[in-house]
Amino acid sequence: MSGLVIGAALVGGGFLCVVQLSLQYGRELAPEHARYLAGLLTTGYAIGQLVGPMLSAVSTMLTHQLEPALYVAGTGLAIAGLLVFRQGK
């Protein structure tokens, strides 16, 4: 039971940090549109949570491998990172 609590704290703590840092960076990028950006970030996260498992299921069903879905996810993450990096300059 203590392992479950420790695991939940570590995973949940990391998740909360990422969410808070994302929202803070969004406020820095567009301070006059903080509420709109928080909603946009939440929507983007929800879309990723819905599309990711479906993409991996279809990829695994068609290719019998998970790697193509991981490549697509990694590419999407890299593109998103580049877009945020360019926006910050």
PyMOL CGO cylinders between C-alpha atoms (Angstrom):
from pymol import cmd
from pymol.cgo import CYLINDER

trace = [
    CYLINDER, 0.00, 0.00, 0.00, 2.82, 2.43, 0.79, 0.3, 1, 1, 1, 1, 1, 1,
    CYLINDER, 2.82, 2.43, 0.79, 4.33, 1.74, -2.65, 0.3, 1, 1, 1, 1, 1, 1,
    CYLINDER, 4.33, 1.74, -2.65, 1.05, 2.75, -4.25, 0.3, 1, 1, 1, 1, 1, 1,
    CYLINDER, 1.05, 2.75, -4.25, 0.96, 6.00, -2.30, 0.3, 1, 1, 1, 1, 1, 1,
    CYLINDER, 0.96, 6.00, -2.30, 4.59, 6.80, -3.15, 0.3, 1, 1, 1, 1, 1, 1,
    CYLINDER, 4.59, 6.80, -3.15, 4.01, 5.98, -6.82, 0.3, 1, 1, 1, 1, 1, 1,
    CYLINDER, 4.01, 5.98, -6.82, 0.88, 8.10, -6.95, 0.3, 1, 1, 1, 1, 1, 1,
    CYLINDER, 0.88, 8.10, -6.95, 2.69, 11.03, -5.32, 0.3, 1, 1, 1, 1, 1, 1,
    CYLINDER, 2.69, 11.03, -5.32, 5.64, 10.80, -7.71, 0.3, 1, 1, 1, 1, 1, 1,
    CYLINDER, 5.64, 10.80, -7.71, 3.55, 10.46, -10.86, 0.3, 1, 1, 1, 1, 1, 1,
    CYLINDER, 3.55, 10.46, -10.86, 0.92, 12.97, -9.77, 0.3, 1, 1, 1, 1, 1, 1,
    CYLINDER, 0.92, 12.97, -9.77, 3.53, 15.45, -8.61, 0.3, 1, 1, 1, 1, 1, 1,
    CYLINDER, 3.53, 15.45, -8.61, 5.31, 15.31, -11.94, 0.3, 1, 1, 1, 1, 1, 1,
    CYLINDER, 5.31, 15.31, -11.94, 2.03, 15.72, -13.80, 0.3, 1, 1, 1, 1, 1, 1,
    CYLINDER, 2.03, 15.72, -13.80, 1.02, 18.74, -11.71, 0.3, 1, 1, 1, 1, 1, 1,
    CYLINDER, 1.02, 18.74, -11.71, 4.42, 20.36, -12.25, 0.3, 1, 1, 1, 1, 1, 1,
    CYLINDER, 4.42, 20.36, -12.25, 4.14, 19.99, -16.03, 0.3, 1, 1, 1, 1, 1, 1,
    CYLINDER, 4.14, 19.99, -16.03, 0.62, 21.42, -16.06, 0.3, 1, 1, 1, 1, 1, 1,
    CYLINDER, 0.62, 21.42, -16.06, 1.54, 24.38, -13.87, 0.3, 1, 1, 1, 1, 1, 1,
    CYLINDER, 1.54, 24.38, -13.87, 4.69, 25.14, -15.87, 0.3, 1, 1, 1, 1, 1, 1,
    CYLINDER, 4.69, 25.14, -15.87, 2.72, 24.98, -19.12, 0.3, 1, 1, 1, 1, 1, 1,
    CYLINDER, 2.72, 24.98, -19.12, 0.07, 27.36, -17.81, 0.3, 1, 1, 1, 1, 1, 1,
    CYLINDER, 0.07, 27.36, -17.81, 2.73, 29.72, -16.47, 0.3, 1, 1, 1, 1, 1, 1,
    CYLINDER, 2.73, 29.72, -16.47, 4.55, 29.76, -19.80, 0.3, 1, 1, 1, 1, 1, 1,
    CYLINDER, 4.55, 29.76, -19.80, 1.24, 30.39, -21.55, 0.3, 1, 1, 1, 1, 1, 1,
    CYLINDER, 1.24, 30.39, -21.55, 0.67, 33.40, -19.30, 0.3, 1, 1, 1, 1, 1, 1,
    CYLINDER, 0.67, 33.40, -19.30, 4.14, 34.68, -20.15, 0.3, 1, 1, 1, 1, 1, 1,
    CYLINDER, 4.14, 34.68, -20.15, 3.53, 34.31, -23.89, 0.3, 1, 1, 1, 1, 1, 1,
    CYLINDER, 3.53, 34.31, -23.89, 0.15, 36.06, -23.84, 0.3, 1, 1, 1, 1, 1, 1,
    CYLINDER, 0.15, 36.06, -23.84, -0.56, 37.77, -20.50, 0.3, 1, 1, 1, 1, 1, 1,
    CYLINDER, -0.56, 37.77, -20.50, -3.65, 39.55, -21.83, 0.3, 1, 1, 1, 1, 1, 1,
    CYLINDER, -3.65, 39.55, -21.83, -5.22, 36.23, -22.92, 0.3, 1, 1, 1, 1, 1, 1,
    CYLINDER, -5.22, 36.23, -22.92, -4.39, 34.01, -19.94, 0.3, 1, 1, 1, 1, 1, 1,
    CYLINDER, -4.39, 34.01, -19.94, -7.89, 32.51, -19.55, 0.3, 1, 1, 1, 1, 1, 1,
    CYLINDER, -7.89, 32.51, -19.55, -8.24, 31.81, -23.26, 0.3, 1, 1, 1, 1, 1, 1,
    CYLINDER, -8.24, 31.81, -23.26, -4.80, 30.20, -23.38, 0.3, 1, 1, 1, 1, 1, 1,
    CYLINDER, -4.80, 30.20, -23.38, -5.54, 28.03, -20.33, 0.3, 1, 1, 1, 1, 1, 1,
    CYLINDER, -5.54, 28.03, -20.33, -8.64, 26.73, -22.10, 0.3, 1, 1, 1, 1, 1, 1,
    CYLINDER, -8.64, 26.73, -22.10, -6.69, 26.18, -25.30, 0.3, 1, 1, 1, 1, 1, 1,
    CYLINDER, -6.69, 26.18, -25.30, -3.96, 24.26, -23.48, 0.3, 1, 1, 1, 1, 1, 1,
    CYLINDER, -3.96, 24.26, -23.48, -6.55, 22.15, -21.68, 0.3, 1, 1, 1, 1, 1, 1,
    CYLINDER, -6.55, 22.15, -21.68, -8.32, 21.40, -24.96, 0.3, 1, 1, 1, 1, 1, 1,
    CYLINDER, -8.32, 21.40, -24.96, -5.06, 20.42, -26.63, 0.3, 1, 1, 1, 1, 1, 1,
    CYLINDER, -5.06, 20.42, -26.63, -4.22, 18.12, -23.75, 0.3, 1, 1, 1, 1, 1, 1,
    CYLINDER, -4.22, 18.12, -23.75, -7.66, 16.50, -23.92, 0.3, 1, 1, 1, 1, 1, 1,
    CYLINDER, -7.66, 16.50, -23.92, -7.35, 15.94, -27.67, 0.3, 1, 1, 1, 1, 1, 1,
    CYLINDER, -7.35, 15.94, -27.67, -3.97, 14.31, -27.14, 0.3, 1, 1, 1, 1, 1, 1,
    CYLINDER, -3.97, 14.31, -27.14, -5.41, 12.07, -24.44, 0.3, 1, 1, 1, 1, 1, 1,
    CYLINDER, -5.41, 12.07, -24.44, -8.16, 10.95, -26.81, 0.3, 1, 1, 1, 1, 1, 1,
    CYLINDER, -8.16, 10.95, -26.81, -6.17, 10.61, -30.04, 0.3, 1, 1, 1, 1, 1, 1,
    CYLINDER, -6.17, 10.61, -30.04, -3.03, 8.99, -28.60, 0.3, 1, 1, 1, 1, 1, 1,
    CYLINDER, -3.03, 8.99, -28.60, -4.57, 5.70, -27.48, 0.3, 1, 1, 1, 1, 1, 1,
    CYLINDER, -4.57, 5.70, -27.48, -6.63, 5.45, -30.66, 0.3, 1, 1, 1, 1, 1, 1,
    CYLINDER, -6.63, 5.45, -30.66, -3.55, 6.03, -32.81, 0.3, 1, 1, 1, 1, 1, 1,
    CYLINDER, -3.55, 6.03, -32.81, -1.56, 3.42, -30.94, 0.3, 1, 1, 1, 1, 1, 1,
    CYLINDER, -1.56, 3.42, -30.94, -4.43, 0.91, -31.17, 0.3, 1, 1, 1, 1, 1, 1,
    CYLINDER, -4.43, 0.91, -31.17, -4.81, 1.39, -34.93, 0.3, 1, 1, 1, 1, 1, 1,
    CYLINDER, -4.81, 1.39, -34.93, -1.05, 1.28, -35.44, 0.3, 1, 1, 1, 1, 1, 1,
    CYLINDER, -1.05, 1.28, -35.44, -0.72, -1.90, -33.42, 0.3, 1, 1, 1, 1, 1, 1,
    CYLINDER, -0.72, -1.90, -33.42, -3.66, -3.49, -35.22, 0.3, 1, 1, 1, 1, 1, 1,
    CYLINDER, -3.66, -3.49, -35.22, -2.31, -2.66, -38.70, 0.3, 1, 1, 1, 1, 1, 1,
    CYLINDER, -2.31, -2.66, -38.70, 1.42, -3.20, -38.22, 0.3, 1, 1, 1, 1, 1, 1,
    CYLINDER, 1.42, -3.20, -38.22, 1.46, -5.45, -35.14, 0.3, 1, 1, 1, 1, 1, 1,
    CYLINDER, 1.46, -5.45, -35.14, 4.02, -3.01, -33.74, 0.3, 1, 1, 1, 1, 1, 1,
    CYLINDER, 4.02, -3.01, -33.74, 3.82, -0.02, -31.44, 0.3, 1, 1, 1, 1, 1, 1,
    CYLINDER, 3.82, -0.02, -31.44, 6.85, 1.76, -32.91, 0.3, 1, 1, 1, 1, 1, 1,
    CYLINDER, 6.85, 1.76, -32.91, 5.02, 3.67, -35.70, 0.3, 1, 1, 1, 1, 1, 1,
    CYLINDER, 5.02, 3.67, -35.70, 2.68, 5.27, -33.15, 0.3, 1, 1, 1, 1, 1, 1,
    CYLINDER, 2.68, 5.27, -33.15, 5.66, 6.20, -30.98, 0.3, 1, 1, 1, 1, 1, 1,
    CYLINDER, 5.66, 6.20, -30.98, 7.40, 7.79, -33.98, 0.3, 1, 1, 1, 1, 1, 1,
    CYLINDER, 7.40, 7.79, -33.98, 4.29, 9.84, -34.77, 0.3, 1, 1, 1, 1, 1, 1,
    CYLINDER, 4.29, 9.84, -34.77, 3.98, 10.90, -31.12, 0.3, 1, 1, 1, 1, 1, 1,
    CYLINDER, 3.98, 10.90, -31.12, 7.67, 11.83, -30.94, 0.3, 1, 1, 1, 1, 1, 1,
    CYLINDER, 7.67, 11.83, -30.94, 7.46, 13.80, -34.18, 0.3, 1, 1, 1, 1, 1, 1,
    CYLINDER, 7.46, 13.80, -34.18, 4.39, 15.65, -32.93, 0.3, 1, 1, 1, 1, 1, 1,
    CYLINDER, 4.39, 15.65, -32.93, 6.16, 16.47, -29.68, 0.3, 1, 1, 1, 1, 1, 1,
    CYLINDER, 6.16, 16.47, -29.68, 9.22, 17.75, -31.54, 0.3, 1, 1, 1, 1, 1, 1,
    CYLINDER, 9.22, 17.75, -31.54, 7.08, 19.93, -33.83, 0.3, 1, 1, 1, 1, 1, 1,
    CYLINDER, 7.08, 19.93, -33.83, 5.15, 21.34, -30.86, 0.3, 1, 1, 1, 1, 1, 1,
    CYLINDER, 5.15, 21.34, -30.86, 8.41, 22.07, -29.05, 0.3, 1, 1, 1, 1, 1, 1,
    CYLINDER, 8.41, 22.07, -29.05, 9.81, 23.88, -32.08, 0.3, 1, 1, 1, 1, 1, 1,
    CYLINDER, 9.81, 23.88, -32.08, 6.63, 25.95, -32.43, 0.3, 1, 1, 1, 1, 1, 1,
    CYLINDER, 6.63, 25.95, -32.43, 6.76, 27.00, -28.78, 0.3, 1, 1, 1, 1, 1, 1,
    CYLINDER, 6.76, 27.00, -28.78, 10.49, 27.71, -28.99, 0.3, 1, 1, 1, 1, 1, 1,
    CYLINDER, 10.49, 27.71, -28.99, 10.04, 29.91, -32.07, 0.3, 1, 1, 1, 1, 1, 1,
    CYLINDER, 10.04, 29.91, -32.07, 7.06, 31.72, -30.49, 0.3, 1, 1, 1, 1, 1, 1,
    CYLINDER, 7.06, 31.72, -30.49, 9.13, 32.58, -27.42, 0.3, 1, 1, 1, 1, 1, 1,
    CYLINDER, 9.13, 32.58, -27.42, 11.82, 34.40, -29.43, 0.3, 1, 1, 1, 1, 1, 1,
]
cmd.load_cgo(trace, "trace")
